[in-house]
Structure formats: C-alpha cells, structure tokens
Amino acid sequence: MEYRIIKSPSKGTLDILFRRKGSASTSPIEDNDAVGLVQGRLIDMVFAADIAEKAAGVVVEDIKGQCPQNLIMIAIFGDTAAVEAAIKEIQYKFESSKTGANL
C-alpha cells in the first residue's frame, strides 16, 4: 500500500479528486483542510476505509483510475489532525494484521 497526505490541497487538486470520485457522496465533504490518499488492492482499501472512518471524523471516498494492476485508491477528507490520525491507524492495523495480533 502507498500513502500520501496533502495538507491544504489546492482547488485544482480537489477538482481532480472530485471528478474521479466513484459516486455521489453520502456524507457532505465540507472541511478539506487535508486529504489522505491510500492506494492498494480492493480488499485492503475497503478495510482501510472502515478503519479511517472509525478512527477519526473523516469522510472516505473511492477514487476511480485506470490501473492495469487492479489497484484502487481512496481519498480521506477532513481536518489535518483527523486525516493524519486516520492514516496512522490504517498503518497500525495493517502492521498488526501482518504480525497476527488481534484487532
């Protein structure tokens, strides 16, 4: 999996993400102080989305792309602290699952 956090994303960056969103948002995306991007396999992205939403007050959206390796990307929208907390929790839970720790 790959992770990136964009603090204070530009209007152009947000436009790219909103154009590539997989569907209409079920939750309003108002506070775009930061965007976390996570890319990986579908099973991992669904797991990561669940972790992120439970860990912090963020909105997670799937982002469509053209990837021959069947990787997908999710965008995590929220304030900087919430996005950072969500990404850290995703990293922690995936590391824990590799070592066999109970989640």
N, C-alpha and C positions, 0 to 999 in steps of 0.2 A: 504494500500500500504506500501511496505517496500522500503527503500532507503539505498544505501551504496555508498561511493566514495572510490576508490582505487587510491592513489597517487603513481606515479612511479610504475606501475604494472610490475611484473616480466615477463620474457619471457614465463615461464610456464603458468602463469595466462592468458596472451594474447593468447597462444596456445589453452587453454581450450575454451576461448570465440570464437576464430576464427573457431574452429572445430564445435561449436554448433550454429554458425550463420545460420539463416533460409535460406539465399540465397546469391548469389554473390552481392558484394557491388556495388551500383550505383555511390557512391562517394568514392574517394580514402581515405583510413584511414592511414594517414602518421604520424600525431603527436599523440602519445599515452602517453602523459605526465600524463594523468589521465583517469580513466574510472568510469562513474557513472552507477550504477545498480539500476533499478527500477522494482519491481515485483508487479503484481496485475491482475485485470480482463482485458480481451482483450479490452473492450471499453475504459477503463481508460488508457491502455498502448498506444493506438492509439492517444488519446487526449494528453497524456504526451509527446509522440514523437513529435507531432506537436508543442507543447509549447516549448520544448527544442530546436528544430531547429530554431524557430522564435526568441528565446531569446538570443542565443549565436552561435558563429561559431563552431558548433559541428556536428558530424556525428552520427546518431542513427541507430542501427541495432537490429532486433529481435533475441532473443537467444532461441533456442529450448531446451526443457527439458521434463522430464517425471513427470508430476504433476497431481495427481488424483483430485485435487481441481479445475482444469481448470484455473490455474493461468499461466500467461506468464511473461517473463522478457525481458526488453530492456536494451541494453548497449549504453551508451552515451560516445563517444570517442572525446577527444580534449585536449587542454591545461588545466591545473588545474583551472585557473580562469574561463574559459568558462564552464567547467563541473560543477563547484560549482554554477555559475550563472544559468545554466540550471536547476539544481536540486532545487535551491531556488525558481525559477519562477514556476516550477511544483507544489511545495508545496504551494506557494501563490495562484495560480489559483485554485487548488483543495479546499483550505480553503475558498476562495471567493465563489466558486460554492456551497459549503455547506451552506453558510450564505445567499445565494440568491443575492449576489452583481452582477452587470452587468460586464461582461468581455468584 
